[in-house]
Amino acid sequence: MARIDARRLAAFLDDPGACRVVLLHGDDPGLVRERAERLAARVTGGDALRLVEVPREAARDPGLLAAEAATLALVGGRRLVRVREASDAFAAAAKEALAGPGPGLVLLEAGELPARSRLRALLEPAPEAVVIPCYRERGAELAASIARLLAELEVQAEPAAVEWLAQRLGEDRLLLRRELEKLAAYVGAGGRVTQEDALACVAEGSALDLEEALVAALGGEVAAADRALETALAEGASPVQVVRAAMRQVQRLHLAALAVAGGTAPGVALEGLRPPVFFRHKPGLERALRRWRPEALEAAGAALLEAERRTKATGLPAATIARAAVLALARQAAR
């Protein structure tokens, strides 16, 4: 089957047509599961008697998938044969399923598979198979998905709120959906999500504490940065997440600093950043812009890149390295 364009993906999941085998794979298990659940619901009509779960140990029987797909459902309708933890061990079984009499649909859910994977090599050129990559969404793609998911939950959102959510909820699709469901319940059906709503409902725990720590650090508030960072780490922020978030914040501040060096006012420079700066952090970042010059921010970014390398390549505790890197920013800003 021809490669499915992203714009046609939703229609395919609702109606896979004559497709015999579907492979979902990628580094976002939540997105794999979300698409698998949607496809399974459409094919079986929600009838549990038309769904067959095949364990990964069944890979030792190459004919099992084909046999299950060829079996007629007792209640009528098309069967769906689902493998949740598929791997290249299922390549022989998938080949048999493609050649079998059908009419059931075989659904394989896998983690990230390289291009040389046997499953991908078998299914990507097959006319009766579809391979759908499920990678973590970022930027405009993630923002569009958030807006779509909120619309499905019968709420709308301000563009600034969508961009704010995209900055914080892009790591895990299941977490993303849970947080959006909570947000939709908060504003109510037919409501409109603002940045304030997002902050009140979603910005809890380590993510918010981490951002507060970084804004404080760039503004030279050493003690405040230390307290917020300690809370973020205690609530689950990983050291690598801390360093990468610091790098993103420094990069954004560098762009604004270049604009200020060209004669733009700090507030206007911050307004030009995309995604937009969260309203609560504008005063702190305006103070930071008065303390940092572009060349100093370049050097800070290089130091953070080295800190990330050290979290992976040295015997020192990663949390110690991350904390030292952020507090070094705060002390430099304070000077």
Phi, psi and omega per residue, in radians:
M1 nan 2.501 -3.137
A2 -1.080 2.642 3.111
R3 -1.011 2.395 -3.091
I4 -1.521 2.139 3.059
D5 -1.149 2.584 -3.116
A6 -0.988 -0.556 -3.132
R7 -1.255 -0.347 -3.130
R8 -1.761 -0.046 -3.034
L9 -1.085 -0.808 -3.130
A10 -1.026 -0.736 3.138
A11 -1.123 -0.664 3.117
F12 -1.150 -0.767 -3.141
L13 -1.082 -0.529 3.101
D14 -1.366 -0.487 -3.116
D15 -2.636 1.605 -3.111
P16 -1.315 -0.034 3.076
G17 1.066 -2.345 -3.070
A18 -1.520 0.118 -3.131
C19 -0.996 2.442 -3.087
R20 -1.777 -0.637 -3.085
V21 -2.389 2.308 3.067
V22 -2.106 2.267 3.066
L23 -1.998 2.109 3.021
L24 -1.859 2.199 -3.130
H25 -2.602 2.735 3.094
G26 2.703 -3.110 -3.062
D27 -1.579 0.080 3.108
D28 -2.018 1.600 -3.107
P29 -1.087 -0.505 3.100
G30 -1.145 -0.702 3.119
L31 -1.226 -0.660 3.055
V32 -1.008 -0.833 -3.108
R33 -1.171 -0.722 -3.134
E34 -1.030 -0.809 -3.137
R35 -1.214 -0.625 3.112
A36 -1.144 -0.732 3.138
E37 -1.112 -0.698 3.139
R38 -1.142 -0.789 3.139
L39 -1.123 -0.761 -3.127
A40 -1.087 -0.729 -3.129
A41 -1.114 -0.685 -3.115
R42 -1.247 -0.709 -3.079
V43 -1.235 -0.748 -3.061
T44 -1.599 -0.184 -3.072
G45 1.129 0.380 -3.129
G46 1.388 0.131 -3.120
D47 -1.531 1.971 -3.098
A48 -1.086 -0.439 -3.133
L49 -1.255 -0.238 3.124
R50 -1.777 0.139 3.136
L51 -1.974 2.245 3.120
V52 -2.088 2.107 3.103
E53 -1.658 2.171 -3.136
V54 -1.955 2.128 -3.140
P55 -1.258 2.773 -3.099
R56 -1.140 -0.413 3.125
E57 -1.140 -0.326 -3.118
A58 -1.245 -0.082 3.118
A59 -1.046 -0.352 3.137
R60 -1.252 -0.231 3.132
D61 -1.925 1.656 -3.046
P62 -1.057 -0.425 -3.072
G63 -1.611 -0.051 -3.011
L64 -1.153 -0.804 -3.101
L65 -1.087 -0.760 3.132
A66 -1.097 -0.717 -3.130
A67 -1.146 -0.739 3.138
E68 -1.166 -0.672 3.139
A69 -1.195 -0.484 -3.121
A70 -1.468 -0.237 -3.117
T71 -1.357 2.292 3.129
L72 -1.345 2.457 3.094
A73 -1.203 2.456 -3.117
L74 -1.075 -0.576 -3.081
V75 -1.707 0.131 -3.106
G76 1.474 2.889 -3.127
G77 1.596 2.998 -3.067
R78 -1.430 2.431 3.080
R79 -1.567 2.666 3.009
L80 -2.120 2.167 -3.139
V81 -1.813 1.989 -2.956
R82 -1.990 2.281 3.041
V83 -2.084 2.001 -3.014
R84 -1.444 -0.501 -3.098
E85 -2.147 1.056 -3.096
A86 -1.285 2.700 3.082
S87 -2.612 -3.087 3.126
D88 -1.087 -0.280 3.092
A89 -1.090 -0.349 3.140
F90 -1.589 0.126 -3.089
A91 -1.049 -0.797 -3.136
A92 -1.118 -0.723 3.132
A93 -1.151 -0.670 3.106
A94 -1.136 -0.656 3.109
K95 -1.107 -0.728 3.096
E96 -1.132 -0.676 -3.134
A97 -1.133 -0.657 3.099
L98 -1.115 -0.630 -3.085
A99 -1.532 -0.197 -3.052
G100 -1.287 3.062 -3.071
P101 -1.388 -0.154 -3.140
G102 1.252 -2.750 0.065
P103 -1.654 0.132 -3.089
G104 -1.196 2.876 3.117
L105 -1.907 2.278 3.092
V106 -1.684 2.209 -3.126
L107 -2.044 2.042 3.140
L108 -1.894 2.198 3.100
E109 -1.973 2.164 -3.070
A110 -2.342 2.923 2.994
G111 -1.371 -2.754 -3.134
E112 -1.260 2.229 -3.126
L113 -2.025 2.310 3.100
P114 -1.210 2.869 -3.120
A115 -1.060 -0.490 -3.119
R116 -1.508 0.067 3.118
S117 -0.963 2.466 -3.135
R118 -1.148 -0.651 3.118
L119 -1.115 -0.816 3.127
R120 -1.123 -0.760 -3.131
A121 -1.071 -0.580 3.133
L122 -1.339 -0.792 -2.936
L123 -1.560 -0.545 -3.062
E124 -1.049 -0.686 3.116
P125 -1.548 -0.088 -3.052
A126 -1.292 2.260 -3.100
P127 -1.162 -0.374 -3.107
E128 -1.876 0.367 3.123
A129 -2.260 2.729 3.069
V130 -2.349 2.304 3.086
V131 -1.972 2.143 -3.067
I132 -2.062 1.923 3.072
P133 -1.269 2.465 -3.114
C134 -2.232 1.433 -3.123
Y135 -1.764 2.730 -3.127
R136 -1.034 2.287 -3.120
E137 -1.475 2.586 3.136
R138 -2.478 2.832 3.008
G139 1.017 -2.341 -3.063
A140 -1.105 -0.600 3.137
E141 -1.116 -0.769 3.128
L142 -1.167 -0.742 3.122
A143 -1.046 -0.710 3.118
A144 -1.124 -0.666 3.116
S145 -1.170 -0.682 3.116
I146 -1.097 -0.794 3.113
A147 -1.071 -0.705 3.141
R148 -1.161 -0.773 -3.140
L149 -1.117 -0.687 3.094
L150 -1.132 -0.689 3.111
A151 -1.091 -0.678 3.088
E152 -1.104 -0.500 3.115
L153 -1.546 0.149 3.047
E154 1.199 0.608 3.005
V155 -2.346 2.731 3.059
Q156 -1.912 3.000 -3.131
A157 -2.574 2.506 3.032
E158 -1.125 2.505 3.128
P159 -0.925 -0.706 3.139
A160 -1.115 -0.631 3.116
A161 -1.196 -0.692 3.112
V162 -1.092 -0.787 -3.141
E163 -1.142 -0.664 3.104
W164 -1.104 -0.750 3.111
L165 -1.131 -0.678 -3.125
A166 -1.108 -0.522 3.114
Q167 -1.221 -0.438 -2.959
R168 -1.999 -0.265 -3.012
L169 -2.110 0.442 -3.023
G170 -1.661 -0.023 -3.019
E171 -1.424 -0.520 -3.044
D172 -2.491 2.168 -3.045
R173 -1.169 -0.669 3.141
L174 -1.142 -0.743 3.085
L175 -1.105 -0.723 3.119
L176 -0.993 -0.858 -3.105
R177 -1.129 -0.719 3.132
R178 -1.081 -0.748 -3.115
E179 -1.187 -0.649 3.116
L180 -1.214 -0.634 3.070
E181 -1.095 -0.714 3.108
K182 -1.128 -0.705 3.139
L183 -1.160 -0.717 3.122
A184 -1.105 -0.694 3.094
A185 -1.153 -0.568 -3.116
Y186 -1.161 -0.780 -3.104
V187 -1.539 -0.341 3.104
G188 1.513 2.664 3.140
A189 -0.982 2.334 -3.120
G190 1.441 0.004 -3.126
G191 -1.413 3.061 -3.137
R192 -2.238 2.181 -3.069
V193 -1.456 2.220 3.030
T194 -1.843 2.996 3.061
Q195 -1.050 -0.667 3.136
E196 -1.099 -0.699 3.095
D197 -1.096 -0.777 -3.127
A198 -1.067 -0.769 3.127
L199 -1.086 -0.784 -3.082
A200 -1.142 -0.575 -2.994
C201 -1.780 -0.633 -2.975
V202 -1.843 -0.699 -2.978
A203 -1.348 1.329 3.114
E204 -2.089 2.740 2.962
G205 1.252 -2.527 -2.913
S206 -1.083 -0.654 -3.078
A207 -1.092 -0.778 -3.139
L208 -1.215 -0.748 3.123
D209 -1.079 -0.668 3.129
L210 -1.125 -0.776 3.136
E211 -1.130 -0.699 3.081
E212 -1.065 -0.693 3.134
A213 -1.098 -0.729 -3.087
L214 -1.248 -0.691 3.089
V215 -1.107 -0.746 3.111
A216 -1.117 -0.719 -3.130
A217 -1.097 -0.798 -3.125
L218 -1.178 -0.392 3.085
G219 -1.562 0.026 3.101
G220 1.455 0.241 3.140
E221 -1.598 1.474 -2.994
V222 -1.079 -0.886 -3.080
A223 -1.110 -0.754 3.135
A224 -1.124 -0.708 3.117
A225 -1.106 -0.720 -3.124
D226 -1.121 -0.772 -3.132
R227 -1.119 -0.812 -3.113
A228 -1.155 -0.660 3.139
L229 -1.179 -0.712 3.099
E230 -1.052 -0.718 3.116
T231 -1.149 -0.750 -3.130
A232 -1.069 -0.776 3.137
L233 -1.152 -0.683 3.139
A234 -1.157 -0.514 -3.096
E235 -1.608 0.096 2.994
G236 2.062 -0.049 3.093
A237 -1.135 2.311 3.141
S238 -1.471 2.652 3.135
P239 -0.992 -0.716 3.126
V240 -1.148 -0.683 3.075
Q241 -1.045 -0.703 3.132
V242 -1.080 -0.838 -3.086
V243 -1.167 -0.735 -3.135
R244 -1.164 -0.682 3.086
A245 -1.105 -0.671 3.097
A246 -1.121 -0.705 3.114
M247 -1.100 -0.764 3.122
R248 -1.082 -0.717 -3.123
Q249 -1.171 -0.687 3.111
V250 -1.157 -0.710 3.119
Q251 -1.085 -0.730 3.126
R252 -1.162 -0.725 3.127
L253 -1.156 -0.577 3.106
H254 -1.107 -0.741 3.099
L255 -1.059 -0.748 3.122
A256 -1.174 -0.656 -3.137
A257 -1.139 -0.631 3.074
L258 -1.097 -0.702 3.112
A259 -1.146 -0.709 3.121
V260 -1.124 -0.702 3.112
A261 -1.089 -0.451 3.106
G262 -1.527 0.079 3.061
G263 1.862 0.029 3.125
T264 -1.402 2.496 3.085
A265 -1.177 2.546 -3.107
P266 -0.925 -0.785 -3.123
G267 -1.088 -0.708 3.133
V268 -1.203 -0.664 3.127
A269 -1.089 -0.700 3.122
L270 -1.199 -0.629 3.131
E271 -1.127 -0.404 -3.133
G272 -1.430 -0.108 -3.125
L273 -1.321 2.553 3.047
R274 -2.296 2.266 -0.066
P275 -1.076 2.759 -3.073
P276 -1.145 2.664 3.100
V277 -1.211 2.384 3.106
F278 -1.132 2.384 -2.967
F279 -1.003 -0.579 -3.109
R280 -1.241 -0.323 -3.071
H281 -1.734 -0.105 -3.107
K282 -1.036 -0.799 3.142
P283 -1.052 -0.742 3.139
G284 -1.130 -0.690 -3.138
L285 -1.302 -0.504 3.024
E286 -1.127 -0.700 3.074
R287 -1.113 -0.689 3.140
A288 -1.105 -0.675 -3.136
L289 -1.092 -0.481 3.121
R290 -1.371 -0.225 -3.100
R291 -1.779 -0.434 -2.994
W292 -1.946 2.421 2.979
R293 -1.783 2.730 -3.075
P294 -0.952 -0.737 -3.098
E295 -1.155 -0.572 3.102
A296 -1.212 -0.637 3.105
L297 -1.214 -0.594 3.049
E298 -1.061 -0.795 3.131
A299 -1.130 -0.664 3.118
A300 -1.127 -0.690 3.102
G301 -1.102 -0.714 3.112
A302 -1.126 -0.679 3.119
A303 -1.136 -0.663 3.115
L304 -1.209 -0.639 3.076
L305 -1.073 -0.723 3.089
E306 -1.156 -0.647 3.112
A307 -1.104 -0.697 3.100
E308 -1.098 -0.727 3.108
R309 -1.057 -0.707 -3.099
R310 -1.207 -0.511 3.106
T311 -1.137 -0.385 -3.083
K312 -1.827 -0.313 -2.939
A313 -2.116 0.052 3.130
T314 -2.152 2.938 3.132
G315 -1.493 -0.062 -3.137
L316 -1.232 2.589 3.075
P317 -1.026 2.293 -3.078
A318 -1.074 -0.634 -3.138
A319 -1.120 -0.627 3.112
T320 -1.135 -0.725 3.132
I321 -1.140 -0.789 -3.125
A322 -1.104 -0.763 -3.119
R323 -1.125 -0.747 3.137
A324 -1.094 -0.665 -3.115
A325 -1.150 -0.756 -3.126
V326 -1.209 -0.734 -3.128
L327 -1.221 -0.472 3.037
A328 -1.122 -0.678 3.050
L329 -1.046 -0.803 -3.105
A330 -1.100 -0.752 -3.115
R331 -1.181 -0.660 3.105
Q332 -1.128 -0.731 3.120
A333 -1.136 -0.672 -3.132
A334 -1.137 -0.578 3.119
R335 -1.248 nan nan
